[in-house]
């Protein structure tokens, strides 16, 4: 691969959230990579419909400003801030074993960037870069199942058919003799569920008495549905993050009589049961390997050029229920 000229270092652009609800592209100044660093040219990035939309709307609680910082974030909440964590690119300069390789990096939306070589993860054979934008979502799904500890033969309900919910359900359905039902209010999710080999139900028709319920709808009504589906002494695992939004729950009714466990899961830390043996890098390598199934291409439901990213963020924030993973192409 040819060396870049000195002027090429100044050609990068990044997307910044200038103020809640408004984004713009800015020039990004890069320096030549030093020892142990790589220069990555972005191919694609993915937009998180959950956390990233909360950041775009300025809805990160002040108490979480530090904990919610993304790797390589610039600026501070509520803005201006450069945010994002699903970038796929090709290494243009760096160590010989990475040079020319397609890699995933937890980096904001930017056309080129320089990061430590340890921050990029080479894509395994058989994983197209365009699908690899799902890596952060898959990593979240893996960590969720580690936290949930499903057992062979369990009846599992996943409430919320967004990208993370679909990936959790898809992984859980691969466990022997587990019956997994995806529960969502959006009827078109039924076709996608069938494509992934999953059962589907609207909340009113969902099977009760689940041994494990995973909630990923981002809506407090969905969490109430999850509690209602849980069997005696079952666990309800909460994956949604609500930012500043207050959540009201029916913790009367049968919550205590059923001795339910309501537990949170968050991908920032490796799940407790695995933490002594698994690093973040090992977990990401697993997530990338699990994405080598072409059926998962159906989760990437929109794509747009990088130049349109500010407008795409505004459109998604206004509501776009048929969009799952929105891919940005560079």
Helices and strands as residue ranges (DSSP letters): G 6-10, E 12-19, E 22-28, E 37-47, H 51-56, G 62-64, E 74-75, E 81-82, E 87-93, E 102-105, E 112-116, G 117-119, E 120-122, G 132-134, H 135-148, E 155-159, H 163-172, E 179-183, H 189-195, E 199-201, G 203-205, E 210-215, H 220-229, E 230-238, E 261-264, G 272-274, H 280-290, G 294-299, E 300-305, G 306-308, H 309-318, E 325-329
